[in-house]
Amino acid sequence: MTLMHLHVVAEGQTELTFALHRLGPRLRTFSVETFSRCVLTGKDHRSGKSFRGGMTTYAKAKNDIVRWLKERPENTCRFTTMFDLYALPTDFPGFPEAQKKTDPYEKVRVIEAALQADVGDWRFLPYIQLHEFEALILADPRQLDWEYLEHENSIRQLIAMVEAEGGNPEKINDGAETAPSKRIGRLIPEYDKVTAGNAVIEKIGLDILCRKCQHFGDWLTRLEQLSTP
């Protein structure tokens, strides 16, 4: 196997931590080393300080992706993204066409294909999270009790929400009040994505995420095969 280097452009700190500490150890067993950085959103030219995390426009995300591609031109490098479909900037390639689709899987396929074509590098394998990071937590809401033991009733309600979608958290929509993070936050006001999100994901485990979240599972399988001739 050839050792591959995977570079993940993350929307924020939570996704960056997930890439390095959840994906990284798993992919290392498949001869893939993982690196990650948040989208560059601003820079103070006087101090030289860079600001990363959050994403207000596609242009900023593209600039960061293209910059990294140029920095690492080796054939053993691959690049991907971890961006939420929820609140994705409307100037993303394929966004208007995707809005015409009713099936969420079709939406992300349209955007990912348009994003790959716009960046125009065969080493780039874009990924859009359905519908946001918290969908991964809803793959097994019971694990929230590791952080929020006193919210047993709220956790039961979250379990029922997922069951109402056929057990598929990727189908929980991206409305302003109904997106996964909004549902969790409404029932567990103390929920903190940065501090609790990855801890809960660790308890759930990648195998369950792949089983419950089809689009995520397809992406991880593709990354696991990067070093295969």
One Martini backbone bead per residue (centre of mass of N, CA, C, O) as a GRO file, in nm:
protein
  229
    1MET     BB    1   0.098   0.035   0.018
    2THR     BB    2   0.028   0.372  -0.006
    3LEU     BB    3   0.101   0.657   0.143
    4MET     BB    4  -0.142   0.884   0.247
    5HIS     BB    5  -0.262   1.233   0.225
    6LEU     BB    6  -0.510   1.386   0.420
    7HIS     BB    7  -0.704   1.688   0.355
    8VAL     BB    8  -0.906   1.877   0.582
    9VAL     BB    9  -1.164   2.103   0.528
   10ALA     BB   10  -1.297   2.288   0.787
   11GLU     BB   11  -1.548   2.474   0.921
   12GLY     BB   12  -1.455   2.391   1.222
   13GLN     BB   13  -1.342   2.283   1.524
   14THR     BB   14  -1.514   2.026   1.541
   15GLU     BB   15  -1.431   1.907   1.264
   16LEU     BB   16  -1.129   1.906   1.315
   17THR     BB   17  -1.134   1.715   1.558
   18PHE     BB   18  -1.267   1.482   1.412
   19ALA     BB   19  -1.052   1.436   1.195
   20LEU     BB   20  -0.805   1.387   1.393
   21HIS     BB   21  -0.955   1.193   1.637
   22ARG     BB   22  -1.141   0.999   1.455
   23LEU     BB   23  -1.035   0.956   1.163
   24GLY     BB   24  -0.730   0.926   1.188
   25PRO     BB   25  -0.699   0.645   1.335
   26ARG     BB   26  -0.858   0.487   1.124
   27LEU     BB   27  -0.691   0.563   0.861
   28ARG     BB   28  -0.413   0.459   0.953
   29THR     BB   29  -0.498   0.151   0.902
   30PHE     BB   30  -0.504   0.254   0.571
   31SER     BB   31  -0.261   0.443   0.498
   32VAL     BB   32  -0.379   0.728   0.631
   33GLU     BB   33  -0.300   1.059   0.668
   34THR     BB   34  -0.422   1.321   0.881
   35PHE     BB   35  -0.530   1.653   0.796
   36SER     BB   36  -0.620   1.984   0.941
   37ARG     BB   37  -0.827   2.281   0.859
   38CYS     BB   38  -0.962   2.574   0.873
   39VAL     BB   39  -1.118   2.814   0.737
   40LEU     BB   40  -1.020   3.102   0.589
   41THR     BB   41  -1.168   3.428   0.693
   42GLY     BB   42  -0.903   3.595   0.790
   43LYS     BB   43  -0.668   3.893   0.792
   44ASP     BB   44  -0.401   4.054   0.960
   45HIS     BB   45  -0.157   4.236   0.805
   46ARG     BB   46  -0.009   4.371   1.046
   47SER     BB   47   0.018   4.096   1.232
   48GLY     BB   48  -0.047   3.811   1.068
   49LYS     BB   49  -0.321   3.720   1.154
   50SER     BB   50  -0.531   3.439   1.159
   51PHE     BB   51  -0.870   3.338   1.060
   52ARG     BB   52  -1.059   3.054   1.175
   53GLY     BB   53  -1.373   2.974   1.103
   54GLY     BB   54  -1.620   2.954   0.944
   55MET     BB   55  -1.872   3.042   0.673
   56THR     BB   56  -1.977   3.297   0.439
   57THR     BB   57  -1.821   3.197   0.174
   58TYR     BB   58  -1.709   3.032  -0.100
   59ALA     BB   59  -1.455   3.193  -0.173
   60LYS     BB   60  -1.300   3.128   0.090
   61ALA     BB   61  -1.301   2.824   0.060
   62LYS     BB   62  -1.164   2.803  -0.215
   63ASN     BB   63  -0.901   2.946  -0.150
   64ASP     BB   64  -0.810   2.734   0.061
   65ILE     BB   65  -0.814   2.485  -0.116
   66VAL     BB   66  -0.624   2.585  -0.343
   67ARG     BB   67  -0.384   2.650  -0.163
   68TRP     BB   68  -0.337   2.357  -0.064
   69LEU     BB   69  -0.298   2.227  -0.339
   70LYS     BB   70  -0.038   2.395  -0.404
   71GLU     BB   71   0.131   2.310  -0.151
   72ARG     BB   72   0.026   1.997  -0.237
   73PRO     BB   73   0.118   1.831  -0.540
   74GLU     BB   74   0.107   1.548  -0.468
   75ASN     BB   75  -0.016   1.227  -0.550
   76THR     BB   76  -0.043   1.148  -0.226
   77CYS     BB   77  -0.266   1.365  -0.223
   78ARG     BB   78  -0.565   1.453  -0.048
   79PHE     BB   79  -0.897   1.617  -0.062
   80THR     BB   80  -1.135   1.759   0.171
   81THR     BB   81  -1.452   1.804   0.331
   82MET     BB   82  -1.642   1.967   0.623
   83PHE     BB   83  -1.965   2.053   0.544
   84ASP     BB   84  -2.261   2.199   0.595
   85LEU     BB   85  -2.574   2.223   0.466
   86TYR     BB   86  -2.640   2.391   0.687
   87ALA     BB   87  -2.591   2.717   0.604
   88LEU     BB   88  -2.497   2.723   0.329
   89PRO     BB   89  -2.374   2.907   0.109
   90THR     BB   90  -2.540   3.028  -0.182
   91ASP     BB   91  -2.256   3.040  -0.367
   92PHE     BB   92  -2.247   2.759  -0.419
   93PRO     BB   93  -2.205   2.518  -0.617
   94GLY     BB   94  -2.531   2.403  -0.708
   95PHE     BB   95  -2.743   2.534  -0.520
   96PRO     BB   96  -2.994   2.598  -0.697
   97GLU     BB   97  -3.035   2.305  -0.797
   98ALA     BB   98  -3.062   2.168  -0.516
   99GLN     BB   99  -3.335   2.317  -0.433
  100LYS     BB  100  -3.507   2.127  -0.636
  101LYS     BB  101  -3.461   1.908  -0.437
  102THR     BB  102  -3.603   1.665  -0.207
  103ASP     BB  103  -3.361   1.490  -0.183
  104PRO     BB  104  -3.086   1.505   0.017
  105TYR     BB  105  -2.889   1.329  -0.153
  106GLU     BB  106  -2.918   1.495  -0.411
  107LYS     BB  107  -2.820   1.764  -0.305
  108VAL     BB  108  -2.525   1.680  -0.232
  109ARG     BB  109  -2.444   1.570  -0.507
  110VAL     BB  110  -2.468   1.833  -0.663
  111ILE     BB  111  -2.267   2.001  -0.495
  112GLU     BB  112  -2.020   1.814  -0.507
  113ALA     BB  113  -1.992   1.811  -0.816
  114ALA     BB  114  -1.965   2.122  -0.851
  115LEU     BB  115  -1.719   2.154  -0.665
  116GLN     BB  116  -1.523   1.973  -0.816
  117ALA     BB  117  -1.540   2.127  -1.087
  118ASP     BB  118  -1.448   2.409  -0.981
  119VAL     BB  119  -1.168   2.323  -0.873
  120GLY     BB  120  -1.021   2.106  -1.072
  121ASP     BB  121  -0.919   1.843  -0.892
  122TRP     BB  122  -0.869   1.500  -0.868
  123ARG     BB  123  -0.785   1.513  -0.546
  124PHE     BB  124  -1.076   1.617  -0.498
  125LEU     BB  125  -1.320   1.518  -0.220
  126PRO     BB  126  -1.609   1.616  -0.155
  127TYR     BB  127  -1.797   1.705   0.158
  128ILE     BB  128  -2.141   1.694   0.269
  129GLN     BB  129  -2.325   1.738   0.549
  130LEU     BB  130  -2.594   1.562   0.684
  131HIS     BB  131  -2.685   1.865   0.775
  132GLU     BB  132  -2.500   1.815   1.030
  133PHE     BB  133  -2.304   1.720   1.282
  134GLU     BB  134  -2.552   1.632   1.474
  135ALA     BB  135  -2.637   1.379   1.313
  136LEU     BB  136  -2.423   1.196   1.444
  137ILE     BB  137  -2.544   1.202   1.728
  138LEU     BB  138  -2.831   1.083   1.622
  139ALA     BB  139  -2.733   0.788   1.584
  140ASP     BB  140  -2.700   0.797   1.929
  141PRO     BB  141  -2.853   0.965   2.178
  142ARG     BB  142  -2.779   0.796   2.435
  143GLN     BB  143  -2.477   0.918   2.458
  144LEU     BB  144  -2.556   1.190   2.602
  145ASP     BB  145  -2.541   1.075   2.903
  146TRP     BB  146  -2.234   1.135   2.945
  147GLU     BB  147  -2.307   1.461   2.968
  148TYR     BB  148  -2.655   1.436   3.019
  149LEU     BB  149  -2.796   1.269   3.262
  150GLU     BB  150  -3.044   1.474   3.345
  151HIS     BB  151  -3.174   1.416   3.027
  152GLU     BB  152  -3.354   1.161   2.980
  153ASN     BB  153  -3.618   1.267   2.845
  154SER     BB  154  -3.484   1.418   2.609
  155ILE     BB  155  -3.344   1.172   2.487
  156ARG     BB  156  -3.602   1.019   2.422
  157GLN     BB  157  -3.705   1.231   2.220
  158LEU     BB  158  -3.470   1.203   2.020
  159ILE     BB  159  -3.514   0.909   1.954
  160ALA     BB  160  -3.803   0.949   1.839
  161MET     BB  161  -3.723   1.137   1.607
  162VAL     BB  162  -3.549   0.932   1.455
  163GLU     BB  163  -3.764   0.709   1.427
  164ALA     BB  164  -3.952   0.894   1.248
  165GLU     BB  165  -3.701   0.863   1.020
  166GLY     BB  166  -3.617   0.553   1.027
  167GLY     BB  167  -3.323   0.601   1.176
  168ASN     BB  168  -3.238   0.868   0.998
  169PRO     BB  169  -3.046   1.152   1.060
  170GLU     BB  170  -3.007   1.264   0.758
  171LYS     BB  171  -3.333   1.346   0.740
  172ILE     BB  172  -3.299   1.572   0.914
  173ASN     BB  173  -3.357   1.879   0.874
  174ASP     BB  174  -3.267   2.248   0.784
  175GLY     BB  175  -3.418   2.414   0.967
  176ALA     BB  176  -3.409   2.678   1.185
  177GLU     BB  177  -3.582   2.475   1.406
  178THR     BB  178  -3.502   2.154   1.284
  179ALA     BB  179  -3.230   2.110   1.316
  180PRO     BB  180  -3.032   1.914   1.496
  181SER     BB  181  -2.919   2.140   1.688
  182LYS     BB  182  -3.199   2.258   1.762
  183ARG     BB  183  -3.315   2.005   1.895
  184ILE     BB  184  -3.102   1.968   2.109
  185GLY     BB  185  -3.109   2.260   2.233
  186ARG     BB  186  -3.409   2.253   2.322
  187LEU     BB  187  -3.368   1.994   2.520
  188ILE     BB  188  -3.043   2.083   2.562
  189PRO     BB  189  -2.922   2.381   2.652
  190GLU     BB  190  -2.616   2.284   2.735
  191TYR     BB  191  -2.529   2.229   2.467
  192ASP     BB  192  -2.190   2.167   2.331
  193LYS     BB  193  -2.020   2.120   2.050
  194VAL     BB  194  -1.717   2.139   2.128
  195THR     BB  195  -1.714   1.973   2.408
  196ALA     BB  196  -1.937   1.730   2.338
  197GLY     BB  197  -1.950   1.620   2.050
  198ASN     BB  198  -1.687   1.431   2.037
  199ALA     BB  199  -1.745   1.266   2.291
  200VAL     BB  200  -2.003   1.131   2.182
  201ILE     BB  201  -1.886   1.014   1.920
  202GLU     BB  202  -1.689   0.822   2.060
  203LYS     BB  203  -1.915   0.647   2.190
  204ILE     BB  204  -2.049   0.557   1.927
  205GLY     BB  205  -1.889   0.530   1.667
  206LEU     BB  206  -1.813   0.469   1.335
  207ASP     BB  207  -1.987   0.220   1.272
  208ILE     BB  208  -2.259   0.348   1.343
  209LEU     BB  209  -2.243   0.589   1.157
  210CYS     BB  210  -2.234   0.422   0.894
  211ARG     BB  211  -2.506   0.271   0.941
  212LYS     BB  212  -2.693   0.541   0.985
  213CYS     BB  213  -2.499   0.711   0.770
  214GLN     BB  214  -2.469   0.687   0.443
  215HIS     BB  215  -2.300   0.930   0.343
  216PHE     BB  216  -2.078   0.901   0.548
  217GLY     BB  217  -2.004   0.605   0.483
  218ASP     BB  218  -1.917   0.651   0.189
  219TRP     BB  219  -1.688   0.845   0.255
  220LEU     BB  220  -1.517   0.664   0.440
  221THR     BB  221  -1.472   0.437   0.238
  222ARG     BB  222  -1.319   0.612   0.036
  223LEU     BB  223  -1.085   0.685   0.231
  224GLU     BB  224  -0.995   0.386   0.292
  225GLN     BB  225  -0.915   0.351  -0.038
  226LEU     BB  226  -0.670   0.544  -0.115
  227SER     BB  227  -0.424   0.316  -0.087
  228THR     BB  228  -0.549   0.156  -0.308
  229PRO     BB  229  -0.459   0.040  -0.628
   0.00000   0.00000   0.00000
